[in-house]
Amino acid sequence: MGMIYHIVDKKKLDHAKSDGVFREPSLLSEGFIHFSTREQVVSTASRHYKGRKNLVVFEIDEADVSTQLKYEQSFQGEFYPHVYSAIPMDIIRKIYPLQEIQDGSFSWELDELPQEGLDQ
């Protein structure tokens, strides 16, 4: 099993840190939280987060959510990981900055942010 990634506003992740669990509105409306593979992060960001600031990408191991994980086909035909549960903060392995660059695309910095520095 490998790693999967979720794009989120840094403040929202800060809030989840204090709760100990991360949830998205899609968990209630669709029954799952949208994730991407490493290769899908930049295209997902470009499609859904254009113009947004203060974004981060968090990484979890598929093994930690294996019973709640399904790869499902999108409208474009590509398969994306979906997690059918809230995410305990203690299974988040790494947090990476995600920056929109001048042409509107995104740059995913693979240098992780320190966990303890998340709420700064």
Buried (B, 14 or more C-beta within 10 A) or exposed (E): EEBBBBBBBBEBBBEBBEEEEBBBEEBEEEEBBBBBBBEBBBBBBEEEBEEEEEBBBBBBBBEBBEEBBEEEEEEEEBEBBBBBBBBBBEBBEBBBBBEBEEEEEBEBEEEBBEBEEBEE
